[in-house]
Amino acid sequence: MRNRFLLGMMALSLIGMTSCKDEIDQFDDHGSSTIVSFAGTEKAYMGDSITFDFEVKSGGVKINQAKVQLYYGEEMVSEAFYSLKADGKYSGKVLAPYQKNTPDGEAKVILRIQNERFSNDSKEMTVAIERPKYQTLKLVAANGKEYTMTPVPGKEYEYKAREAFPLDMEASIVAPAYSDGTGNPYLQGNELKFGMDNGKIVLNATKNIGFENTGYGEDGKYEITFNTLTFEGSPFPKFGVRFDTQNKFLEFDGSGNVFYIETEFKKDDIIKISGVKEEYADYWKNPTWFDLVKEDETLLHFRGRDGKYKLTLNKGMNAIMMEQLEKASSSSTQNATAMWVIGNDKIGFPSYAQNNINWNTDKAFNLVPLTDTKYELILLVGQNVNGVNFKFFGQKGWGLEWKGPGAYTAKEGGDYIKYASDGNFNANATWPSGKYMVMTVETSTSPNELWVKALDELPSYEMGE
């Protein structure tokens, strides 16, 4: 009985061993896979599709796949896969990527094949890779107009186009499919298109490149450049203020979150804040001083008279502020040279919540001087003011002041205001939330003339005006 039991156990063990061997055997390499030949080019250019020919032979088990890999140094930069049906001759392609700042040098191309039971073989070749030197590139504007970019003498890989481009130029750059003229059957050039991604020029990016210049040369033109090695282009935005109507550009002074320029502004100047493109839409643009331009809301129309002013870009408050520097104090309420507003904690720019005056004279701000004697203040109810308690002064501080009601003759909107015992403006009726209150003062008359009106929205400036 015991012998029968042992024989049974031995039989089961043999069956188990045979079964395990079959499972292992199932994944062992079987047959053979051989690359008989592997031929291609000895030289190629970045951006090319490299064609290669190869012949394969298998023994015992059907061959089924191949892949080719391209290495720049130790980094695999391109790979292609192919299904193989049988022994024989095949052709394939692998891309030589066009990368920035990659020097000319030798690349390694490795062909790997395998049959259905994982028997494999590999061969490699060395290809000299060069960056192409184009005769010309194309600069393609957003409207489809094309300009030719030519090599810059003495600057390898740099190209330029000089035309009367718009100061804000949206365009892509196209490099043609390259050929060295040798008729090499193993090379196929590919057209390359450069766009912008996250503020950088990038191959195959779908967005146009945002070139921006600060003015024109004496010939009324400027240059756009691009380097096919570094992918750097110009001109890109500088951090400052561009005066389109004066053809000048001033870079910001300042540090931290507060930057400024001090310069001469002219009535109806068209300006652009440059170097803040991504966040510009979030900035508060002081409507007392600037209109948005209807044709292009990245531009601002200056509403004031000619004079010297300080423009401040406050990144902490996301605000564009203005202050009068020239004739910034008045000696009389008649024919005044400047008007300032000082008030309680419910008035402020860009909002009273962020930056209320609260009777701090250092926080006083100007009315815009429309002419030598006419001044205007625009307040958005609920943002710049809420509960009316302020007064106009002749300087940024205590001193000369306009005390109502005797200082004014209401020409329009007198129902909106009344005067406190100290001469401050108060609201006669609640100012309508969400409306723009426009206060205009003419100081050439005695008393001064005052207009107050409520607007649902502010008009944009039209360039043809």
Secondary structure, DSSP 8 states (H G I E B T S, - for coil): -HHHHHHHHHHHHHHHHHHHHHHHHHHS--SEEEEEEEE--SEEETT-EEEEEEEEEEESS-EEEEEEEEEETTEEEEEEEEE--SSEEEEEEEE----TT--SEEEEEEEEEEETT--EEEEEEEEEEE----S-EEEEETTS-EEEEEE-TTSTTEEEEEE---SEEEEEEEE-----SS--TTEE---EEEEEETTEEEET-SB-EEEE-S---TTS-EEEEEETTT--EE----SEEEETTTTEEEE-EEETTEEEEEEEE-TT-EEEEES-TTTGGGSEE-TTTEEEBTT-TTSEEE-S-SEEEEEEEETTTTEEEEEE-TT-S-SSSSS-S--EEEE-TTBBSS-HHHHB-TT-GGG-EE-EESSSSEEEEEEEBTTTBSS--EEEESSSSSSSB--TTTTEEEEE-GGGEEE-TTS-EEESS---TT-EEEEEEETTSSSEEEEEEEESS---B-TT-
